[in-house]
Amino acid sequence: SQKIEQNSEALNIQEGKTATLTCNYTNYSPAYLQWYRQDPGRGPVFLLLIRENEKEKRKERLKVTFDTTLKQSLFHITASQPADSATYLCALRGAGSYQLTFGKGTKLSVIP
Amino acid sequence: DTAVSQTPKYLVTQMGNDKSIKCEQNLGHDTMYWYKQDSKKFLKIMFSYNNKELIINETVPNRFSPKSPDKAHLNLHINSLELGDSAVYFCASSQVKRQGGEQFFGPGTRLTVL
């Protein structure tokens, strides 16, 4: 069965450092991989999308990589700030599919 | 101008009651979804409608019935509520084919069954 693993339930880093979150998947060939941010008491908010034929995507301090051979995506936040503290969710979608399958998320805490 | 809105935000009710949650999106999207997020924060798809047609219907008790009166609205009715139904329910919308299928979520409805 399809499986998505975000390998850390929680990650603590010092302000100013780069946070790196990992998303691994098995039994899946996603056409799209997405990252969302969720703050307590709120709905997830879309951050970045990367397609299967793309290696890397950037948006301001965010960078996502997608390695279909390793079946892995890395999500980086450079120069992290306390305001980046949130839960980050990885989500996969197959080509032509309406369905997004979410990982369980990684709770990031940026310590001042 | 909220993109995806849900009502109510909080719902506290007794076991056995019937309740409804409403969702509206003003983004012009053609696809809407209901998700359940349990106490362990896992976000699980329940239903999806595309242009008022049910396209995703995951293994969910028959007590849950979605209804989409038009493309901008998706409601969720729950009969005979049980303790295990307590969770946060999120509505979302997307325009799958034109864009990358990124989803826009509502603020959630926290359902507590006593």
Boltz contact constraints between the chains, C-beta under 6 A:
constraints:
  - contact:
      token1: [A, 32]
      token2: [B, 100]
      max_distance: 6.0
  - contact:
      token1: [A, 34]
      token2: [B, 102]
      max_distance: 6.0
  - contact:
      token1: [A, 43]
      token2: [B, 90]
      max_distance: 6.0
  - contact:
      token1: [A, 43]
      token2: [B, 105]
      max_distance: 6.0
  - contact:
      token1: [A, 43]
      token2: [B, 106]
      max_distance: 6.0
  - contact:
      token1: [A, 43]
      token2: [B, 107]
      max_distance: 6.0
  - contact:
      token1: [A, 43]
      token2: [B, 108]
      max_distance: 6.0
  - contact:
      token1: [A, 44]
      token2: [B, 105]
      max_distance: 6.0
  - contact:
      token1: [A, 46]
      token2: [B, 102]
      max_distance: 6.0
  - contact:
      token1: [A, 49]
      token2: [B, 100]
      max_distance: 6.0
  - contact:
      token1: [A, 49]
      token2: [B, 102]
      max_distance: 6.0
  - contact:
      token1: [A, 93]
      token2: [B, 101]
      max_distance: 6.0
  - contact:
      token1: [A, 98]
      token2: [B, 31]
      max_distance: 6.0
  - contact:
      token1: [A, 98]
      token2: [B, 48]
      max_distance: 6.0
  - contact:
      token1: [A, 98]
      token2: [B, 55]
      max_distance: 6.0
  - contact:
      token1: [A, 98]
      token2: [B, 96]
      max_distance: 6.0
  - contact:
      token1: [A, 99]
      token2: [B, 56]
      max_distance: 6.0
  - contact:
      token1: [A, 102]
      token2: [B, 43]
      max_distance: 6.0
  - contact:
      token1: [A, 104]
      token2: [B, 42]
      max_distance: 6.0
